[in-house]
Amino acid sequence: MHRLLKTTLLALCLTPLLAQAAGKAHVHGIAKLDVAVESTKITLQLESPLDNLLGFERAPRTDAERQQADALVTRLKAAAAMFRIDPAAQCTLGKVDLASSALKLGQPDPSEEGHADIDGTFEFDCADASKAAYIDVGLFDYKRLQRLEVQVAAPKGQFKRDLKRPATRIVLTK
C-alpha cells in the first residue's frame, strides 16, 4: 500500500510538469490544488494564475502592487493559516516552496510571458495524517478566484473534487 501511495504521489507531482511541458492551461478564476496524504505528511501543490490572487498577471509596477504581491507571498508562506488541516491529524507546517517568474520566486519560467502564474508546494508534518478528514482552504478570500480543481491521493483512494465559492472545505474521503 505504501508503494502504491508513493507511485500515486509521484504521478500527482509529475502531472503539473507534464502539463507545463505541453503548454500549461491558464484559466482565470480557476486554480488547481493537488493533495497527497501519506502516513506522517500532507503535501499540497497549488497552481494559479496570478490574476486570481492579485488582479494582475505580470511583475508589479507600482508601490501598491508590490505591497499587494508581498502580502500574498507572506500569506502563502504562512500556509498553516491558508490551509487548515483537520486538527485530528496533528499537523504542523514544514517546508514551503513558491515559484513565480513575475514575482521573482523560484526558477524563471520563460513560458509565463504575458500570463504569469504562481505555484506553491506546502508540506505539513503530521502525527497521523490518515486522521485528517478535511482541509479548510482560505483561497476564496481572493475574490477573483471562483473555482478550485482538487485532486486527492490518500491511503483510502484517489479522486477529484471541484470546490466552488463560497465552499471552503475539501473532504479527504471519497
N, C-alpha and C positions, 0 to 999 in steps of 0.2 A: 504494500500500500504506500509506504514511504517513497519507493522508487517511482510509482505512478504519479504521486503528488509532485515530485521533483521534475518529472517529464512534463507535466501539465504546466508547472510554473515556468519552465524553460520555454514552452510554447507561447505562454502569455507574454513573456519578455521579448521573444523574437517577433511576435506579431507586429508591434509598432515599428520595429526595424525594417521588416519586410514591406510594410505599408509605406514607410518613408522612401525606401529604395524604388518602389513602384509609383511614387508620386502621392504623397500623403493627402488624404481627403481633408479639406479645410472648410468647415461649415460653421458660419456664425450662429451663435445661440446654442450650439451643441458642444459638449466636451465628452471625453472618454476617460473612464476610470477602470483600471484592472485591479482586482483584489485577489491576492494569493494568501491563503491561510495554511500555515504549517504548524507543527506541534507547539513551538515557542516563538513564532514570529508571524506577523501580519505585514505584508508589503502591499502598498498602494502605488499605482503608476497612473499619473494624470497627464492627459494631453488636451490642451485647449488653445484655440486662437486667442491671442492677446486681447482682441476686441471684446471677448466675453467678459474679461476681468478688468480691463482698463478703459474700454471705449475707443481705443485706437490700436493699430497693429503695426507699429513702427517704433523706432527709437524715440524716447521722449524728447520734445523740442523746447519746452518751456520749464520754468521752475516748478510750476504747478503740476505738470505732467511727470517730472522727475520725482516729486514728492509722492504722487499717486503710485508710481511704479515702485518706489522704495517701500511704501506702506504695504503693497501687495507682496513683495518679496519677504518682508518682515513677517507678515501674517502666514505665508506659506511655510517659512522656516519654523514657525511655532505651530506646526501641524497638529499637535495634540488638541488644540482649540478648534481647528478646522475640521478634523476627523475625530469624532468622539466615539471610541470603541466601547462596546458593552463592558462595564466595569467587572463583570464576572470573569473575564479573561485576564485581568490584572496586567494591562499593557502600559508600557512607557515608551515615549518617543526615543528612537535611536537615531539612525543616520537619515539625513535629508539631502537630496541632490536636486538642484534646479538647473534647467538649461533653457536659454532663450538668446538667440543671436542679437535680437533687437535690444535686449536688456544687458547684453554683455555678460551672460551667465553660461558657464559650461563651454563646450566646444562650439565654434561658429558653424552654422549650417547655411551654406550658400543658397540652398533651395528655398529658404524662407523669404527671399527678397520680395517685398510687396505684401506678403501675407504672413506676418510673424506669429509664432506660437510660443507657448511656454509649456515645458514638460517638467514634471516633478516625480521623483521617486521618494517615497516616505516609508521608512522601516520602523516598525513597532516591535519591541521585545516584550514577550508576554509570559506570564507564569504558565498558562494553559490556553493557547489561542483557540482551541476547539470549543471552549466555553463561550466564545463570543457569538451571540445570536444576531447582532446587528452592529451597524456603524451609522451614526448620525453625521450628516455631511453639511458643512456650513457654506458650501459654494454658491447656493442660491441667494446669499446676501448680495451677490453681484447681479444686478437687475437684468443685464443683457444675456445672462445665461438662462436658457429656458429648459434644456433637457440634458441629462447626464446618462450616457450609454455605459452601462456597467457590465463587466464580465467578472465572474467569481470562480475561482478554483479553490476548493476546500476539500478536506477529507471526506465530506459527505456528498460531494458531487461538484460538477462544473455546470454553470448556467449563466444566462444573460438576464439582465433587468434593464428597464428604462425607468429612470427616475425623472419625473416632470415636476416643475414648480407647481405648487408650493411644498410637495413632499420632500422630506429630508432624510428619511431612514432607508438604508439598504439592509434588507433582511438576508442573513447569510445562510439560509437553508432553502431548499427547493420548495 
